[in-house]
Amino acid sequence: MKGLRWRYTRLPSQVEDTLSGKEGEEEEEEEMKEAAPVLEDPLEPQLAEASQVLGASEIRQLSLHLPARVTGRSWSLAFCTSRDGFSLRSLYRQMEGHSGPVLLVLRDLDGQVFKWTGSNSFFVKGDLDSLMMGSGSGKFGLWLDGDLYHGGSHPCATFNNEVLARQEQFCITELEAWVLS
């Protein structure tokens, strides 16, 4: 896999969707309805319950970047901080027994949304004190503390990424782990 470069795209957050206004969206939807009949996309994921982090447009956009083996599969919410609390131990407990790809999604206090699919062979390290993804130059691409409250992001060789937030250190307001089955 030497020489492969992964590119991460920051999806617009729901805050940005809200700030952009709904009027334009309604007009676009009307134009689309007139242009062609709307058919349900068989490749669009079916969520077992609503996401507190991702909106419908983000889910559609994100699903385009998922591996073919999970395209069109249902997503079940294995963990969310609003239901299960802010604890890495709780996240580990809720994930126990689940196998296969997991989509980890979080939002920070600035409204930034971070996504990581776990469907590739990137370096992941977790213990009871923190969860880290990606590394290089002694820093992690994404780091979460044991309380799932503080996080950090730095450029790293694993992801060939820029900082994934507006600031290198951030506070998490919501985190979800979706099992893609």
C-alpha positions in Angstrom: 0.0 0.0 0.0 3.0 2.2 -0.2 2.4 5.4 -2.1 -1.3 5.6 -1.5 -2.6 8.9 -0.3 -5.9 9.2 1.4 -7.8 12.5 1.2 -10.3 13.5 3.8 -13.1 15.9 2.9 -14.7 18.0 5.7 -18.5 17.7 5.1 -20.6 20.8 5.8 -21.9 20.7 9.3 -25.6 21.0 10.2 -24.7 24.4 11.7 -23.5 25.6 8.3 -26.6 24.1 6.7 -28.8 26.0 9.1 -26.9 29.2 8.6 -27.2 28.9 4.8 -31.0 29.1 5.2 -33.7 26.7 4.1 -35.3 28.8 1.4 -32.7 27.9 -1.2 -32.9 24.3 -0.3 -36.7 24.3 -0.7 -36.4 25.9 -4.1 -33.8 23.3 -5.2 -36.0 20.5 -4.0 -39.0 21.9 -6.0 -36.9 22.1 -9.1 -35.7 18.5 -8.6 -39.2 17.3 -8.1 -40.3 18.9 -11.4 -37.3 17.6 -13.3 -37.7 13.9 -12.5 -39.6 11.6 -10.2 -37.8 11.1 -6.9 -36.9 7.5 -6.4 -35.4 6.2 -3.2 -31.7 5.4 -3.7 -31.1 1.7 -3.0 -27.5 2.5 -2.1 -28.4 5.1 0.6 -27.9 3.8 4.1 -30.9 3.1 6.3 -30.4 4.4 9.9 -32.0 2.4 12.7 -32.5 5.7 14.6 -31.8 9.4 14.0 -28.3 10.8 14.3 -27.7 13.8 16.6 -24.6 14.7 14.6 -25.3 14.0 10.9 -28.1 15.5 8.8 -29.7 13.7 5.8 -27.5 15.6 3.3 -24.3 14.7 5.3 -25.4 11.0 5.4 -25.9 10.9 1.6 -22.6 12.7 1.0 -20.7 10.5 3.4 -22.2 7.3 2.0 -20.6 8.1 -1.4 -17.2 7.6 0.2 -17.8 4.4 2.0 -16.4 1.1 0.8 -18.5 -0.9 -1.7 -18.9 -3.8 0.9 -21.0 -1.5 3.2 -22.9 0.5 0.5 -26.6 0.3 1.0 -26.3 -1.5 4.4 -28.2 -0.4 7.5 -26.4 1.6 10.2 -27.2 0.8 13.8 -26.2 3.2 16.5 -24.1 1.3 19.0 -23.0 4.3 21.1 -23.9 8.0 21.5 -22.9 10.3 24.2 -26.4 11.8 24.6 -27.7 8.3 25.5 -24.7 6.5 26.9 -22.7 9.3 28.5 -19.2 10.8 28.0 -17.0 7.9 28.8 -14.5 5.9 26.7 -15.2 2.9 28.9 -18.8 3.1 28.0 -17.9 3.3 24.3 -15.7 0.2 24.6 -18.5 -1.6 26.5 -21.2 -0.7 23.9 -18.9 -1.8 21.0 -18.1 -5.2 22.6 -19.4 -8.0 20.4 -19.7 -5.8 17.3 -17.5 -6.8 14.4 -17.1 -5.2 11.0 -16.8 -1.6 10.0 -17.7 1.2 12.4 -18.3 4.9 11.6 -17.2 7.2 14.4 -18.7 10.7 14.1 -18.2 13.6 16.5 -19.0 17.3 16.8 -17.0 19.8 18.7 -18.1 23.1 20.4 -17.4 25.0 17.2 -19.9 22.9 15.4 -17.2 21.1 13.4 -18.0 17.5 12.5 -15.3 14.8 12.2 -15.7 11.5 10.5 -13.6 8.4 10.4 -14.7 5.1 8.9 -12.4 2.5 10.4 -12.8 0.4 7.2 -9.1 0.7 6.3 -5.9 -0.4 7.9 -4.9 2.9 9.5 -3.2 2.8 12.9 -5.6 2.9 15.9 -4.6 2.8 19.5 -7.0 2.8 22.4 -6.7 2.3 26.1 -8.9 3.4 29.1 -7.4 6.9 29.0 -7.6 7.8 25.4 -8.4 6.8 21.8 -5.9 7.8 19.0 -6.2 7.4 15.3 -3.3 8.1 12.9 0.2 9.1 13.9 3.4 10.7 12.7 6.0 13.1 14.1 4.9 12.2 17.6 1.3 13.5 17.2 -2.0 11.9 16.4 -4.4 12.6 13.5 -7.2 12.4 16.0 -7.0 12.0 19.8 -9.9 11.7 22.2 -9.6 11.6 26.0 -11.1 9.0 28.3 -14.0 11.3 29.2 -14.8 11.8 25.5 -14.9 15.5 26.3 -11.5 16.8 25.0 -10.0 16.0 21.7 -7.1 17.0 19.5 -6.1 16.9 15.8 -2.8 17.3 14.2 -1.4 16.7 10.7 -0.1 13.1 10.5 1.6 10.8 8.0 -1.1 8.1 8.4 -3.9 10.2 7.1 -1.8 12.9 5.2 -4.4 15.2 6.8 -4.6 18.8 7.9 -5.9 19.7 11.3 -9.5 18.3 11.3 -10.9 21.1 13.5 -10.7 24.9 13.6 -8.2 24.5 16.5 -5.8 21.7 17.3 -7.5 21.2 20.7 -11.3 21.1 21.0 -14.1 20.0 23.2 -16.6 17.4 22.1 -20.3 18.0 22.3 -21.6 14.8 20.8 -20.0 11.5 19.6 -21.7 8.6 17.9 -20.4 5.2 16.8 -22.4 3.5 14.0 -22.0 -0.2 13.1 -22.3 -0.6 9.4 -23.9 -4.0 9.0 
